[in-house]
Amino acid sequence: MAPLKLLVLGATGPTGKLVVQRAVEFGWIVTVYGRRTLPEHAADQNIKALEGALDDPTALRTAIHGQDTIISVFGPSNPLASIDVFVPAYRFILNIMKDEGVKRIIALSTFSVYDPKDKPSITRWLLVTMLWAMVHKVWRTIIDVAAVFDTDGADLDWTLFRVGFLGNGPRSQVVEGYIGDGSLGMYLRRADIAEWCVKEAGRSEPRFIREKPGICSKTG
């Protein structure tokens, strides 16, 4: 079987770097796309590095064309940076995917986004309330991006995985679930994001189609 083709968005960030590294280790043909690329990407024959803006539909189409799956780990994090690009960028991405026949995308979100399977949680309420109060525009953008998946992703096999606090460290076991189910925590290692995303991307029968599961690293 021919190697699968994977596009990674947000590949220059600390999480994206690990996603790219793990995908190459899994034998994927990896394309990275963003405003800039890294020297290590350009130097690796297993990686195709493309530079372009997230709101450039022509460049995005070039990156998306021919891919089997997309993993996206970009999103609003710095309130001092321009974050107006993210909502239109995801709208471009989803609609270009439809045009190009690319069905699968696995994208990063946070616990600010609610899911009907969630149950009440004081910890999540405190976390989201702090974000809402301190960096309201970031919170609003996260919510609006999730809404784009709901409205523009009806014909796609998308998964919006939600996370809490991110940290570093070696891979551990990933716990999947929903807020308040008694098993899902708020802490997740970036290495576990990479492992989970790449494994999910390679499944012959995708899970969590048009769903918003939470994931965390197992502790204890």
Buried (B, 14 or more C-beta within 10 A) or exposed (E): EEEBBBBBBBBBBEBBBBBBBBBBEBEBBBBBBBEEBBEEBEEBEBBBBBEBBBBBBEBBBBBBBEBBBBBBBBBBBEEEEEBEBBBEBBBBBBBBBBEBEBBBBBBBBBBBBBBEBBEEBEEBEEBBEEBBEEBEEBBBBBBBBBEBBEEBBEEBBBBBBBBBEBEEEEBBEBBBBBBBBEEBBBBBBBBBBBBBBBEBBBEEEBEBEBBBBBBBBEEE
